[in-house]
């Protein structure tokens, strides 16, 4: 930066008073960065309160944590800052979670491409991905912002639904992409979709009376037992995903939705806290 010239004291005074035009302001500011002699002319003209306030704003901007990619994306979608931050802190919306889920789905996909038994494993596991994500999305000991969520200016049930919806959508998209790589793109590629909704809502419904993780474990074990039992009795490993099973899943969605509607206040009381 060339500092062989110095600013006119009158121009510096006009700059301090906010009277200098935009072009000269930019030129003077560029010069002040490199010239201590001219900065000395400016210092006595600035009010200490203004300088302290500016430095405070600079320090706050520098020290403020940089929003994570998920938080920035949610803000771009128009969500409020506080809601975006609570969602971004959801454990099952982090890259590490998606990496683990992707690895698990990858192994299941390899099994599905091997034989019919592998396909059964994939179809049985796929609906459990959102269940695990929702269970890890809230609750003490798992959610790093649990206490903040309790004190947030939104109902716990509303925050739970927002987080669960985000986790469910992300899990379904990831699982759906993997399902496109199944050996055959027939009805089995989407047979897991309705069970995923049913199991997720069932987990939330059970969580009105129990902790999220045990609720998810119980629902998952019940699902595995049901798929295995129906497969053995019918002689067809994917029998649980046929029309009758899909209708039963619709029934679970209806019952679980009714329970959540009638017991929504249970999440505000946090019965498992």
C-alpha positions in Angstrom: 0.0 0.0 0.0 1.4 3.4 -1.0 1.6 5.8 2.0 3.8 8.6 0.5 0.8 10.9 0.6 -1.2 11.9 3.7 -4.8 12.8 4.1 -6.0 16.4 4.6 -7.0 17.0 8.2 -10.2 18.6 7.0 -11.1 15.5 5.0 -10.4 13.3 8.0 -12.7 15.5 10.1 -15.4 15.3 7.5 -15.0 11.5 7.4 -15.3 11.3 11.2 -18.5 13.3 11.0 -19.9 11.1 8.2 -19.9 14.0 5.7 -17.5 12.6 3.2 -18.9 11.2 -0.1 -18.8 7.5 -0.8 -15.9 7.5 -3.3 -13.6 9.6 -1.0 -14.6 7.5 2.0 -13.4 4.3 0.3 -10.2 5.9 -0.7 -9.5 7.3 2.7 -10.3 4.1 4.5 -7.9 2.2 2.3 -5.2 4.7 3.1 -5.9 4.7 6.9 -5.3 0.9 7.0 -1.6 1.5 6.0 -0.9 5.0 7.4 -0.4 5.4 11.2 0.2 9.1 10.9 -3.3 9.7 9.3 -4.9 7.3 11.8 -3.5 9.6 14.5 -5.5 12.4 13.0 -8.7 10.4 13.2 -8.4 9.0 16.7 -9.1 12.3 18.6 -12.2 12.9 16.5 -13.9 9.6 17.3 -16.1 9.3 20.4 -14.9 6.6 22.9 -18.4 5.2 23.2 -18.6 4.7 19.4 -15.2 3.0 19.2 -16.1 0.7 22.1 -19.4 -0.3 20.5 -17.8 -1.0 17.2 -15.0 -3.1 18.7 -17.7 -5.0 20.7 -19.6 -5.8 17.5 -16.4 -6.9 15.8 -15.4 -9.2 18.6 -18.9 -10.7 18.7 -18.9 -11.3 15.0 -15.4 -12.9 15.1 -16.1 -15.0 18.2 -19.5 -16.2 17.1 -19.5 -19.8 15.9 -19.8 -20.3 12.2 -23.1 -22.0 11.3 -22.8 -25.6 10.3 -23.7 -26.6 6.7 -27.1 -28.0 7.9 -27.9 -24.8 9.8 -27.0 -22.6 6.8 -29.2 -24.8 4.5 -32.1 -24.5 6.9 -31.8 -20.8 7.1 -31.8 -20.6 3.3 -35.1 -22.5 3.4 -36.5 -19.6 5.5 -36.5 -21.2 8.9 -35.9 -18.9 11.9 -32.4 -18.8 13.3 -33.3 -20.4 16.7 -35.2 -23.2 15.0 -32.4 -23.8 12.4 -29.9 -24.1 15.3 -32.0 -26.6 17.2 -32.5 -28.7 14.1 -28.8 -28.5 13.1 -27.9 -29.8 16.6 -30.0 -32.9 16.1 -27.6 -35.9 16.4 -29.4 -37.8 13.6 -29.0 -34.9 11.2 -25.2 -34.8 11.3 -22.8 -36.0 8.6 -21.4 -38.7 11.0 -24.9 -40.1 11.4 -25.6 -40.2 7.7 -22.2 -41.8 7.1 -23.1 -44.6 9.5 -26.5 -45.0 8.0 -25.0 -45.1 4.5 -22.6 -47.8 5.5 -25.3 -49.9 7.1 -27.5 -49.6 4.1 -24.6 -50.4 1.8 -24.0 -53.7 3.6 -27.8 -54.4 3.4 -27.8 -53.6 -0.3 -24.9 -56.0 -0.9 -26.9 -58.7 1.0 -30.0 -57.9 -1.1 -28.1 -58.3 -4.3 -26.9 -61.7 -3.2 -30.1 -63.7 -2.7 -33.7 -63.6 -1.5 -32.7 -63.8 2.2 -30.6 -60.7 1.7 -33.6 -58.9 0.2 -35.6 -59.8 3.3 -32.8 -58.3 5.5 -32.8 -55.1 3.5 -36.6 -54.7 3.6 -36.7 -55.4 7.3 -33.9 -53.0 8.1 -34.9 -50.1 5.9 -37.9 -49.1 8.0 -35.8 -49.0 11.1 -33.5 -46.3 9.8 -35.9 -43.4 10.5 -36.9 -45.1 13.8 -33.3 -45.0 15.0 -32.9 -41.4 13.7 -36.0 -40.2 15.5 -35.0 -41.9 18.8 -31.6 -40.2 18.6 -33.2 -36.8 17.8 -34.4 -36.0 21.3 -34.1 -37.1 24.9 -31.6 -36.6 27.7 -28.2 -38.0 27.3 -28.5 -38.1 23.5 -29.5 -34.6 22.4 -26.8 -32.0 23.2 -29.4 -29.3 23.1 -31.9 -31.1 25.3 -32.0 -28.5 28.0 -32.1 -25.7 25.4 -35.0 -27.4 23.7 -36.9 -27.6 27.0 -36.4 -23.9 27.5 -37.1 -22.9 23.9 -40.1 -20.6 23.2 -41.9 -23.5 21.4 -43.9 -26.4 22.7 -41.9 -29.5 23.2 -44.4 -31.5 21.0 -44.0 -29.0 18.2 -40.2 -29.1 18.4 -40.4 -32.9 18.5 -42.6 -33.0 15.3 -40.3 -30.6 13.5 -37.2 -32.6 14.3 -38.9 -36.0 13.6 -40.2 -34.7 10.3 -36.7 -33.5 9.3 -35.1 -36.8 10.4 -37.8 -38.9 8.7 -37.5 -37.0 5.4 -33.7 -37.2 5.4 -33.7 -40.9 6.2 -36.3 -41.7 3.6 -34.4 -39.9 0.9 -31.2 -41.7 1.8 -32.9 -45.1 2.0 -34.8 -44.5 -1.2 -31.6 -43.7 -3.1 -30.1 -46.9 -1.9 -33.3 -48.8 -2.8 -32.9 -47.7 -6.4 -29.8 -50.0 -6.6 -31.8 -53.1 -5.7 -31.5 -56.0 -8.2 -35.1 -55.6 -9.3 -37.0 -52.3 -9.4 -40.4 -53.8 -8.6 -42.8 -53.4 -5.7 -40.1 -54.5 -3.3 -38.2 -51.2 -3.9 -40.9 -49.3 -2.1 -42.4 -52.0 0.1 -40.4 -50.6 3.1 -41.9 -47.1 2.8 -45.2 -47.5 4.6 -43.7 -49.6 7.4 -41.2 -46.9 8.0 -43.9 -44.3 8.6 -45.8 -46.8 10.8 -42.8 -47.7 12.9 -41.7 -44.1 13.3 -45.1 -43.0 14.5 -45.3 -46.1 16.8 -42.0 -45.1 18.4 -43.3 -41.5 19.0 -46.5 -42.9 20.4 -44.7 -45.2 22.9 -42.4 -42.3 23.8 -45.3 -40.6 25.4 -45.0 -43.0 28.3 -41.3 -44.3 28.0 -37.9 -43.0 27.1 -37.2 -42.6 23.4 -34.4 -45.1 23.0 -36.1 -48.0 24.9 -39.3 -47.2 22.9 -37.4 -47.4 19.6 -35.7 -50.7 20.7 -39.0 -52.2 21.7 -40.7 -51.2 18.4 -37.7 -52.5 16.4 -37.6 -55.8 18.2 -41.4 -56.2 17.7 -41.0 -55.5 14.0 -38.1 -58.0 13.5 -40.1 -60.7 15.4 -43.2 -60.0 13.3 -41.4 -60.1 10.0 -39.6 -63.3 10.9 -42.7 -65.0 12.2 -44.9 -64.1 9.2 -42.1 -65.2 6.9 -41.7 -68.6 8.6 -45.5 -69.2 8.8 -46.1 -68.3 5.1 -42.9 -69.7 3.7 -42.2 -66.3 2.0 -39.7 -64.1 3.7 -41.3 -60.9 2.3 -44.8 -61.9 3.2 -45.0 -59.1 5.8 -44.6 -56.6 3.0 -47.5 -57.8 0.9 -51.0 -56.1 0.8 -52.1 -57.4 4.2 -49.0 -56.2 5.9 -49.3 -52.8 4.2 -52.9 -52.5 5.4 -51.9 -53.3 8.9 -49.2 -50.6 8.7 -51.9 -48.1 7.7 -53.8 -49.2 10.8 -50.7 -48.6 13.0 -50.3 -45.1 11.4 -53.9 -44.3 12.3 -53.7 -45.6 15.8 -50.3 -44.0 16.6 -51.4 -40.7 15.1 -54.5 -40.7 17.3 -52.4 -41.5 20.4 -50.0 -38.6 19.6 -52.9 -36.2 19.0 -54.5 -37.1 22.4 -51.3 -37.3 24.4 -49.3 -34.5 22.8 -49.1 -32.7 26.2 -47.1 -35.7 27.6 -44.0 -34.4 25.7 -44.4 -31.0 27.4 -44.3 -32.8 30.8 -41.4 -35.0 29.6 -42.6 -38.1 31.5 -39.2 -39.8 31.0 -37.1 -36.8 32.0 
